[in-house]
Amino acid sequence: QVQLVESGGGLVQPGGSLRLSCAASGNSFSIYAMGWYRRPPGKQRELVATITTGGNTNYAGSVKGRFTISRDDNKMTMYLQMNSLKPEDTAVYSCNAMTPYGTSWGQGTQVTVSS
């Protein structure tokens, strides 16, 4: 079992930046891919970005060029650097981790982009 804890959310003005963190613990050695997802108000959860142990990344079209996903395996932490934030980026952001035994999810962190 893998436990995930997100941090770094908050209120930011349009055009601003935030960096989210997702700290993994437990059987984190079994993780082969991790990802960030978000749920905007009144909408379904959507993919933001994923990253594999090999460092391959994938981004939703709406965030490509503005967001960067990365991971530090020494710290067992994944990051999401979000730049040029827009009001439509407002959502609860959650991280997940995929292992051969299943997928674990964090509790989520709120990101609000507003002036």
Secondary structure, DSSP 4 states (H G I P E B T S, - for coil): -EEEEEE--EEE-TT--EEEEEEEEESGGG--EEEEEEE-TTS--EEEEEEETT--EEE-TTTTTTEEEEEETTTTEEEEEE-S--GGG-EEEEEEEEETTEEEE---EEEEE--
